[in-house]
Structure formats: C-alpha cells, structure tokens
Amino acid sequence: MIIAYKKRRLNVNLVFGIIWLVFGLLGVFTKENTYWTDYGFLAISVLYFALYYYYRQQGYLKIENGMMIMNGSFGKKIKLTDIREIKKFAGDYIIKTDKKELGINTQLIDTKSLTALNEELAKLNVMWR
C-alpha cells in the first residue's frame, strides 16, 4: 500500500519546475551571451521535475511485506511487528519501536491515503497515546 502525498505538494514541485524551465529557456535563447546561471536554471528545473516524478511514483510512505518504509533522502524502515507504541501528537504520528522512532507528518498525506493509514495502524495491537 502506498501512502501518497497531497496533490498540492506535488503540484508545487511541478510549478516550480516549469518556472525554472522558463527562466532557463529565456536565458539561453533570448540573450546574446549566455551565462552559467542560465544553465543552472535548467538544472534546477530538472531537479524539481525529478522530485515531482519521484514523489508521485513512490509516495510518502509504503506499507508492504510487513514493513513500513518512509521514502525520502534518508528513508527509514520499521517492521510492523516491532512497533510498540503509536503516539499522536499535534495531528502527527510518532511510531516507536525498541530501537527506532518514525515521525509521520499527516499534513503531507492525501486524505484518502490518510484514512487507509489510520485503518492500517488501527489493525496493529499496540499501545496508543
């Protein structure tokens, strides 16, 4: 099960990618002398498009094969059987095991995915705070 990002977050990356692409293309094709910053704008746009694609395909969180995997630059993995406590704090979840903690920012999660996540967490036989 993939827990998706909100569409607004995805669209922000797409819009920034388009804006940087326009700046880069205007700099490359309208100036007589192009500067390194013009190519930098194009590189930044590629990064934003890559982020958009990655976030859209991979989602915020995955729950599969008995594992909870948080995607991102420093992705964390937690076995569902190792979870000892789930703490709800300011709308976010803090999932604790004996050795690790995983924070889930619910404001980044799509509403349909959030209900699916709540159902999945409710199935676990753990202590809630």
TIKOLKOL-351906 format. One record per residue: residue number from 1; residue in three letters; x, y, z of N, C-alpha, C in turn. Coordinates in Angstrom, 3 decimals, always signed. Layout:
BEGIN
{NUM,'ALA',{X,Y,Z},{X,Y,Z},{X,Y,Z}}
...
! end
This chain:
BEGIN
{1,'MET',{+0.839,-1.155,+0.000},{+0.000,+0.000,+0.000},{+0.900,+1.239,+0.000}}
{2,'ILE',{+0.616,+2.154,-0.899},{+1.374,+3.398,-0.989},{+0.544,+4.523,-0.386}}
{3,'ILE',{+1.127,+5.230,+0.562},{+0.508,+6.404,+1.166},{+1.022,+7.609,+0.383}}
{4,'ALA',{+0.121,+8.273,-0.340},{+0.511,+9.316,-1.293},{+0.600,+10.688,-0.640}}
{5,'TYR',{+1.384,+11.543,-1.271},{+1.445,+12.952,-0.883},{+0.170,+13.660,-1.314}}
{6,'LYS',{-0.102,+14.799,-0.696},{-1.205,+15.642,-1.154},{-0.894,+16.161,-2.543}}
{7,'LYS',{-1.916,+16.335,-3.320},{-1.737,+16.820,-4.685},{-1.139,+18.223,-4.710}}
{8,'ARG',{-1.445,+19.028,-3.704},{-0.892,+20.378,-3.643},{+0.629,+20.340,-3.564}}
{9,'ARG',{+1.168,+19.448,-2.764},{+2.624,+19.331,-2.636},{+3.249,+18.892,-3.955}}
{10,'LEU',{+2.598,+17.953,-4.613},{+3.106,+17.509,-5.903},{+3.057,+18.644,-6.929}}
{11,'ASN',{+1.945,+19.357,-6.950},{+1.778,+20.423,-7.928},{+2.737,+21.586,-7.691}}
{12,'VAL',{+3.107,+21.837,-6.448},{+4.077,+22.892,-6.156},{+5.418,+22.562,-6.815}}
{13,'ASN',{+5.856,+21.317,-6.703},{+7.111,+20.919,-7.356},{+7.005,+21.035,-8.870}}
{14,'LEU',{+5.858,+20.677,-9.420},{+5.670,+20.780,-10.865},{+5.695,+22.237,-11.319}}
{15,'VAL',{+5.039,+23.113,-10.585},{+5.010,+24.532,-10.948},{+6.406,+25.148,-10.847}}
{16,'PHE',{+7.134,+24.841,-9.775},{+8.492,+25.362,-9.664},{+9.389,+24.842,-10.785}}
{17,'GLY',{+9.202,+23.591,-11.167},{+9.965,+23.055,-12.290},{+9.678,+23.814,-13.579}}
{18,'ILE',{+8.417,+24.131,-13.812},{+8.040,+24.875,-15.015},{+8.606,+26.297,-14.971}}
{19,'ILE',{+8.522,+26.939,-13.807},{+9.042,+28.309,-13.679},{+10.542,+28.352,-13.948}}
{20,'TRP',{+11.295,+27.455,-13.327},{+12.741,+27.429,-13.552},{+13.070,+27.072,-15.001}}
{21,'LEU',{+12.273,+26.220,-15.611},{+12.485,+25.872,-17.011},{+12.288,+27.099,-17.903}}
{22,'VAL',{+11.258,+27.880,-17.634},{+11.002,+29.090,-18.423},{+12.154,+30.074,-18.266}}
{23,'PHE',{+12.611,+30.294,-17.011},{+13.743,+31.193,-16.799},{+14.983,+30.713,-17.543}}
{24,'GLY',{+15.237,+29.418,-17.474},{+16.410,+28.872,-18.155},{+16.315,+28.996,-19.660}}
{25,'LEU',{+15.155,+28.664,-20.218},{+14.996,+28.753,-21.673},{+15.052,+30.200,-22.162}}
{26,'LEU',{+14.457,+31.108,-21.397},{+14.546,+32.519,-21.765},{+15.986,+33.009,-21.733}}
{27,'GLY',{+16.726,+32.568,-20.735},{+18.130,+32.971,-20.634},{+18.980,+32.404,-21.747}}
{28,'VAL',{+18.725,+31.181,-22.134},{+19.552,+30.534,-23.167},{+19.207,+31.055,-24.561}}
{29,'PHE',{+17.920,+31.239,-24.855},{+17.530,+31.564,-26.226},{+17.320,+33.049,-26.514}}
{30,'THR',{+17.243,+33.892,-25.494},{+16.995,+35.306,-25.772},{+18.222,+36.183,-25.577}}
{31,'LYS',{+19.218,+35.706,-24.896},{+20.423,+36.502,-24.666},{+21.457,+36.215,-25.747}}
{32,'GLU',{+22.233,+37.234,-26.021},{+23.320,+37.050,-26.985},{+24.437,+36.224,-26.359}}
{33,'ASN',{+24.759,+36.542,-25.099},{+25.772,+35.783,-24.365},{+25.083,+35.058,-23.216}}
{34,'THR',{+25.146,+33.760,-23.223},{+24.532,+33.008,-22.125},{+25.539,+32.868,-20.994}}
{35,'TYR',{+25.020,+32.840,-19.795},{+25.851,+32.713,-18.609},{+25.597,+31.356,-17.964}}
{36,'TRP',{+26.463,+31.003,-17.038},{+26.336,+29.708,-16.385},{+25.047,+29.634,-15.580}}
{37,'THR',{+24.548,+30.776,-15.117},{+23.311,+30.761,-14.334},{+22.115,+30.323,-15.173}}
{38,'ASP',{+22.140,+30.621,-16.460},{+21.049,+30.192,-17.334},{+20.972,+28.667,-17.382}}
{39,'TYR',{+22.121,+28.036,-17.455},{+22.142,+26.573,-17.440},{+21.838,+26.038,-16.042}}
{40,'GLY',{+22.164,+26.813,-15.027},{+21.816,+26.441,-13.655},{+20.309,+26.416,-13.463}}
{41,'PHE',{+19.601,+27.378,-14.076},{+18.145,+27.386,-14.002},{+17.571,+26.120,-14.630}}
{42,'LEU',{+18.165,+25.706,-15.740},{+17.696,+24.466,-16.386},{+17.960,+23.251,-15.497}}
{43,'ALA',{+19.114,+23.252,-14.825},{+19.436,+22.138,-13.925},{+18.463,+22.101,-12.742}}
{44,'ILE',{+18.141,+23.264,-12.205},{+17.188,+23.320,-11.090},{+15.820,+22.822,-11.535}}
{45,'SER',{+15.419,+23.173,-12.752},{+14.119,+22.705,-13.243},{+14.102,+21.191,-13.378}}
{46,'VAL',{+15.196,+20.615,-13.832},{+15.274,+19.157,-13.944},{+15.146,+18.520,-12.566}}
{47,'LEU',{+15.778,+19.127,-11.557},{+15.669,+18.588,-10.199},{+14.233,+18.644,-9.680}}
{48,'TYR',{+13.537,+19.742,-9.934},{+12.142,+19.837,-9.493},{+11.250,+18.833,-10.229}}
{49,'PHE',{+11.491,+18.642,-11.513},{+10.716,+17.640,-12.249},{+11.007,+16.235,-11.731}}
{50,'ALA',{+12.273,+15.974,-11.381},{+12.633,+14.667,-10.825},{+11.969,+14.451,-9.466}}
{51,'LEU',{+11.927,+15.496,-8.629},{+11.237,+15.392,-7.343},{+9.756,+15.115,-7.538}}
{52,'TYR',{+9.150,+15.822,-8.465},{+7.727,+15.613,-8.749},{+7.474,+14.163,-9.148}}
{53,'TYR',{+8.274,+13.663,-10.062},{+8.104,+12.291,-10.540},{+8.325,+11.282,-9.405}}
{54,'TYR',{+9.383,+11.484,-8.621},{+9.702,+10.561,-7.531},{+8.589,+10.548,-6.485}}
{55,'TYR',{+8.150,+11.744,-6.054},{+7.086,+11.816,-5.053},{+5.789,+11.209,-5.569}}
{56,'ARG',{+5.522,+11.396,-6.837},{+4.280,+10.857,-7.391},{+4.324,+9.334,-7.489}}
{57,'GLN',{+5.454,+8.779,-7.891},{+5.569,+7.336,-8.061},{+5.745,+6.588,-6.741}}
{58,'GLN',{+6.591,+7.111,-5.859},{+6.943,+6.387,-4.639},{+6.037,+6.703,-3.459}}
{59,'GLY',{+5.457,+7.908,-3.429},{+4.601,+8.286,-2.320},{+5.395,+8.676,-1.089}}
{60,'TYR',{+4.679,+9.005,-0.037},{+5.294,+9.432,+1.220},{+5.746,+8.241,+2.040}}
{61,'LEU',{+4.941,+7.193,+2.001},{+5.154,+6.049,+2.868},{+4.632,+4.805,+2.164}}
{62,'LYS',{+5.292,+3.680,+2.393},{+4.818,+2.401,+1.863},{+4.641,+1.427,+3.011}}
{63,'ILE',{+3.590,+0.640,+2.920},{+3.378,-0.454,+3.859},{+3.231,-1.711,+3.023}}
{64,'GLU',{+4.250,-2.568,+3.085},{+4.223,-3.798,+2.298},{+5.133,-4.845,+2.936}}
{65,'ASN',{+4.739,-6.075,+2.790},{+5.509,-7.213,+3.287},{+5.870,-7.078,+4.768}}
{66,'GLY',{+4.947,-6.556,+5.558},{+5.195,-6.430,+6.986},{+6.163,-5.330,+7.364}}
{67,'MET',{+6.444,-4.431,+6.443},{+7.373,-3.325,+6.694},{+6.688,-1.994,+6.424}}
{68,'MET',{+7.061,-0.994,+7.183},{+6.650,+0.382,+6.941},{+7.912,+1.117,+6.484}}
{69,'ILE',{+7.874,+1.624,+5.255},{+9.046,+2.243,+4.654},{+8.729,+3.699,+4.348}}
{70,'MET',{+9.485,+4.604,+4.955},{+9.315,+6.026,+4.676},{+10.273,+6.395,+3.551}}
{71,'ASN',{+9.713,+6.936,+2.473},{+10.531,+7.330,+1.338},{+11.121,+8.707,+1.588}}
{72,'GLY',{+12.210,+8.978,+0.930},{+12.880,+10.257,+1.077},{+14.379,+10.052,+0.982}}
{73,'SER',{+15.103,+11.113,+1.241},{+16.546,+11.030,+1.108},{+17.166,+10.111,+2.161}}
{74,'PHE',{+16.604,+10.089,+3.351},{+17.090,+9.206,+4.399},{+15.942,+8.311,+4.843}}
{75,'GLY',{+15.455,+7.478,+3.942},{+14.297,+6.636,+4.212},{+14.523,+5.711,+5.384}}
{76,'LYS',{+13.486,+5.516,+6.168},{+13.553,+4.631,+7.328},{+12.639,+3.440,+7.107}}
{77,'LYS',{+13.026,+2.308,+7.695},{+12.221,+1.095,+7.627},{+11.941,+0.622,+9.037}}
{78,'ILE',{+10.710,+0.209,+9.245},{+10.321,-0.363,+10.531},{+9.440,-1.575,+10.254}}
{79,'LYS',{+9.731,-2.665,+10.934},{+8.859,-3.835,+10.839},{+7.597,-3.552,+11.632}}
{80,'LEU',{+6.458,-3.925,+11.069},{+5.190,-3.688,+11.748},{+5.088,-4.485,+13.053}}
{81,'THR',{+5.750,-5.628,+13.100},{+5.710,-6.452,+14.313},{+6.568,-5.862,+15.427}}
{82,'ASP',{+7.525,-4.984,+15.092},{+8.395,-4.381,+16.095},{+7.793,-3.136,+16.741}}
{83,'ILE',{+6.687,-2.629,+16.203},{+6.095,-1.397,+16.724},{+5.526,-1.669,+18.121}}
{84,'ARG',{+5.936,-0.832,+19.073},{+5.492,-0.979,+20.461},{+4.492,+0.097,+20.876}}
{85,'GLU',{+4.592,+1.278,+20.264},{+3.759,+2.389,+20.699},{+3.527,+3.345,+19.528}}
{86,'ILE',{+2.312,+3.893,+19.472},{+1.986,+4.929,+18.500},{+1.476,+6.123,+19.286}}
{87,'LYS',{+2.146,+7.226,+19.082},{+1.791,+8.445,+19.805},{+1.266,+9.465,+18.802}}
{88,'LYS',{+0.089,+9.997,+19.088},{-0.476,+11.033,+18.229},{-0.205,+12.374,+18.898}}
{89,'PHE',{+0.578,+13.206,+18.225},{+0.974,+14.488,+18.787},{+0.794,+15.576,+17.739}}
{90,'ALA',{-0.066,+16.534,+18.013},{-0.335,+17.669,+17.120},{-0.761,+17.202,+15.730}}
{91,'GLY',{-1.532,+16.124,+15.686},{-2.018,+15.616,+14.413},{-1.064,+14.679,+13.710}}
{92,'ASP',{+0.176,+14.612,+14.136},{+1.172,+13.731,+13.528},{+1.296,+12.447,+14.348}}
{93,'TYR',{+1.884,+11.441,+13.728},{+2.110,+10.178,+14.417},{+3.595,+10.017,+14.705}}
{94,'ILE',{+3.886,+9.537,+15.892},{+5.242,+9.131,+16.248},{+5.161,+7.652,+16.560}}
{95,'ILE',{+5.799,+6.867,+15.720},{+5.758,+5.415,+15.853},{+7.074,+4.964,+16.474}}
{96,'LYS',{+6.973,+4.229,+17.580},{+8.166,+3.841,+18.322},{+8.331,+2.330,+18.347}}
{97,'THR',{+9.570,+1.923,+18.189},{+9.963,+0.542,+18.431},{+10.950,+0.578,+19.598}}
{98,'ASP',{+11.582,-0.550,+19.873},{+12.574,-0.568,+20.944},{+13.811,+0.256,+20.578}}
{99,'LYS',{+14.130,+0.318,+19.295},{+15.362,+0.978,+18.865},{+15.150,+2.229,+18.022}}
{100,'LYS',{+14.009,+2.352,+17.362},{+13.807,+3.435,+16.398},{+12.547,+4.223,+16.693}}
{101,'GLU',{+12.522,+5.410,+16.123},{+11.328,+6.242,+16.115},{+11.097,+6.715,+14.690}}
{102,'LEU',{+9.833,+6.770,+14.311},{+9.466,+7.228,+12.980},{+8.359,+8.258,+13.114}}
{103,'GLY',{+8.609,+9.453,+12.620},{+7.603,+10.507,+12.663},{+6.885,+10.596,+11.333}}
{104,'ILE',{+5.573,+10.629,+11.378},{+4.763,+10.724,+10.162},{+4.005,+12.041,+10.198}}
{105,'ASN',{+4.299,+12.902,+9.258},{+3.641,+14.201,+9.156},{+2.343,+14.019,+8.369}}
{106,'THR',{+1.219,+14.062,+9.061},{-0.063,+13.799,+8.409},{-0.518,+14.955,+7.528}}
{107,'GLN',{+0.082,+16.121,+7.668},{-0.291,+17.259,+6.836},{+0.212,+17.108,+5.405}}
{108,'LEU',{+1.157,+16.212,+5.175},{+1.684,+15.974,+3.834},{+0.948,+14.863,+3.099}}
{109,'ILE',{+0.062,+14.146,+3.808},{-0.573,+12.947,+3.263},{-1.943,+13.288,+2.680}}
{110,'ASP',{-2.241,+12.693,+1.528},{-3.543,+12.827,+0.890},{-4.629,+12.270,+1.812}}
{111,'THR',{-5.829,+12.851,+1.758},{-6.886,+12.465,+2.701},{-7.312,+11.002,+2.544}}
{112,'LYS',{-7.390,+10.509,+1.307},{-7.759,+9.095,+1.108},{-6.670,+8.185,+1.653}}
{113,'SER',{-5.434,+8.564,+1.434},{-4.329,+7.760,+1.946},{-4.249,+7.826,+3.459}}
{114,'LEU',{-4.641,+8.962,+4.030},{-4.609,+9.097,+5.484},{-5.626,+8.172,+6.139}}
{115,'THR',{-6.802,+8.030,+5.554},{-7.783,+7.095,+6.118},{-7.281,+5.656,+5.998}}
{116,'ALA',{-6.622,+5.337,+4.895},{-6.057,+3.998,+4.735},{-4.947,+3.757,+5.756}}
{117,'LEU',{-4.137,+4.780,+6.010},{-3.078,+4.655,+7.010},{-3.679,+4.467,+8.397}}
{118,'ASN',{-4.705,+5.224,+8.721},{-5.358,+5.083,+10.031},{-5.936,+3.685,+10.209}}
{119,'GLU',{-6.546,+3.138,+9.157},{-7.079,+1.779,+9.227},{-5.973,+0.761,+9.434}}
{120,'GLU',{-4.862,+0.954,+8.749},{-3.741,+0.019,+8.871},{-3.121,+0.089,+10.268}}
{121,'LEU',{-2.998,+1.298,+10.799},{-2.439,+1.442,+12.150},{-3.402,+0.907,+13.211}}
{122,'ALA',{-4.698,+1.010,+12.960},{-5.683,+0.500,+13.911},{-5.630,-1.028,+14.010}}
{123,'LYS',{-5.197,-1.694,+12.947},{-5.092,-3.158,+12.952},{-3.989,-3.643,+13.887}}
{124,'LEU',{-2.995,-2.791,+14.138},{-1.875,-3.208,+14.974},{-2.320,-3.258,+16.440}}
{125,'ASN',{-1.831,-4.236,+17.124},{-2.156,-4.404,+18.544},{-1.050,-3.742,+19.366}}
{126,'VAL',{-1.098,-2.406,+19.428},{-0.070,-1.654,+20.135},{-0.718,-0.627,+21.055}}
{127,'MET',{+0.099,-0.025,+21.921},{-0.376,+0.995,+22.840},{-0.449,+2.339,+22.110}}
{128,'TRP',{-1.578,+3.023,+22.264},{-1.766,+4.353,+21.677},{-1.703,+5.391,+22.787}}
{129,'ARG',{-1.101,+6.501,+22.486},{-1.066,+7.612,+23.433},{-1.556,+8.848,+22.799}}
! end
